[in-house]
Amino acid sequence: MNTDLISAFVLLFLVLDPLGNLPVVASLLKQVDSKRRARVVARECLIAYLILLAFMFGGRQFLDVMHLSEISLSIAGGVILFMIAINMVFKSTESVFGESLDHEPFIVPLAIPLIAGPSALATVMLMVSREPAKLGVWVAAMTAAMLVSATLLILGEKIEKLLGKRAMEAIERLMGLILTAIAVEMLLGGIKQFLLQVK
């Protein structure tokens, strides 16, 4: 199997963080009828996927328009991923989006920024800008990561009941640890490229 596809899938899955998002999604959908929850989650995941796809295909042009280099994107992406990873390891008890909504969420805050957040957008742009020839691989990895994430979010309540709160927290901290290593690697890669350019 293609190693690039596997590594890209793992990275995108960690960045999307479906297991970490389960409690937040459950909180946001408290006011939504239980029969509609799966449909709402599927719709929001589809919107997030289309947004990520747009950034994947238009990311290079966006960088050119904004006069941003791959090095700056690599360093910025590494910093954002590191912050997300630290939050996963040292989980805050408070939700950024509040306890719940009094209406059905649409695009904000579920699709953006919960699923297609800054780290996910920066990651897909960085992937394509670094190796545009592998666009097909990146799209396949993102599609697979989003399908798995959507499935986990749809089955959120059952998964939480099956594994329990402590097990969910342990899994997320482990994922955060892996993501921290990836973030540091991305950050060091950007700094290394910058130093070579200066020389």
N, C-alpha and C positions, 0 to 999 in steps of 0.2 A: 504493500500500500504506500501511496505517496507520503513521504515524511513531512513535506511542506504543508500538505493538507491537514495532517494530524496535528502538527504544532500550531497551525493557524486556528484550527477548530478549538483546541484547548485554550489558547489565548483569548479568543472571542467569547467562549463559554464563560471563562473566568471574569472577563470584563462585563458581560451581560449580567452576571451574578444572579441567576434565577432563584437559587436557594436562599440567598441573603434577602432577596426582594419579596419572598413569600409572606412574611408577616406584614410588610407595608402594603402589599396588594390586598391582603385579607382585610386590613384596616380601611383601605380606600373603598372597598366594595361592600362595606357593612350595610349601607343603605340600599344596595342593589338586590333585587329579587334573586334568590338562589338559583332559579332556573335560567336566569340571564347571565350569570357570572361567567360561565365558560365562553359564551359568545362575546362578551365585553372584552375579556382577556385576549381571545383570539383576534378580535378586531384591532386592539391596541398593539399587539405583537406584529400584526401585518403592517400597520402604519409605521411602526418603528423600523421594521425590515425595509420598507420602501424608502424611508429617510436615509437609512444607512447605505442602501444601494445607490441612492442619488449622490451621497458623499463619496462613495467608492468610485463611481464613474466620473464625477465632476470634481473630485478632490484636487487633481493635478492642475486643472484650469484655475481652481480657487486659489491655490498656492501662487500661481503665476500672477493672477490679478492683484493679490494682496502683497506681492513681492516677498513671499516667505520661502525660506530654504528648507530642504529636507532635514538639515542639521537642527534648525530651530524647532521644527515639528517633532523630531526625535526626542529632543531634550524636554520640550513642553509635554509631549505625550508620556514620557517617563515620569515626570513630576506628578502629572494628573493621576496616572496609574498607581504611583506610590502612595498618594493621598487616599485613593479609593481602597488600596490594599491595607493600609494602616487602619482605616475605618472598619474593614472587615475583621481584622485581628483583634482590635480593641473596640468592639461594637458599642455604639452609643445606645442608650435605652430610649432616647427621644427620636421620633420620626421627623425628618425635615419637612414633610408634607402635612404634619398635623395628625390628629388621631383618626379622623374620617372626614368624608365629604358628605354634604347633604343632597348630592345629586350624582347621577351616573357620570364617571369621568370620561372625557373625550379628548384625546391627544395629550393634553396636559392634565395631571402630572404623570400619567401612566406611560404612554408612548414616549413622551419627552418630559422630563429628563430621566425618569426612572429606568426605562429599558434602553433607549437610544440616548445615553448621556454623553457628556463631554469626552469621557475616556473612550467610549465605543466609537464615537465620531473621529477622534484623533487617531485611534488604532487603525480603522479601515483606510483612512487617508494615507497614513504612514505606510501601510502594506503596499498600496498601489503605487505610491510615489517612489518607493524603494525598488520594487520589481514589477513594473507595469506589464511585462510579458507574461506574468503568472496571474493575470486578472481572472481567468476562468477558475483557477484553484482557489483564489480568495473569495470569489462569489460562492463557490461550492461549500467552502468552509463556513462562511457566514450563514448560508441557507441552512446547513446542518445544525449549527450552533443555535440559530433562532428557532428551528423546529423543536429541538430538545428543550430549550428554555421555555417555549410556549407550552409544551406538553407538561413540564414540571409546574408551571404557574397555574395551568388549568386544573391540574390534580393537586394543587397546593394544600387544601384542607385535609385530604386523605393522607398525603405525605407527612404532614405535621402530626397528625394523629398516630400514624404508623411508627414514625421514628422518635417522636417526642421532642420537646423543646431543647433539652440538653444536647441530644445527638445532632440536631440541626445547627446549634451554635458551634459545636465542635467541628462539623463539616465545613461551616463557613470560615472558621478561623484557619483551618488547614488550607482551604482555597485561597484565603488572604495571604498566607505565608508563601504559597507558590507564586501568586501574583506579585508579591513584593520582590521576589528574585527576578522575575521577568521585567519589572519596572526598573530595577537597578541596572540590569543588563542593557535595557533600552537607553537609559540615561548615560551610562558609561560609553555606549556605542556612539551617541551623539557628541559627547565631550571629546572622545578620541578623534572623530571626524573633524571636529572644530580645530583641535590642536594640530592635526596634520595639515589642515588648510592654512593655518597661521604660519607654519614652517615653510 
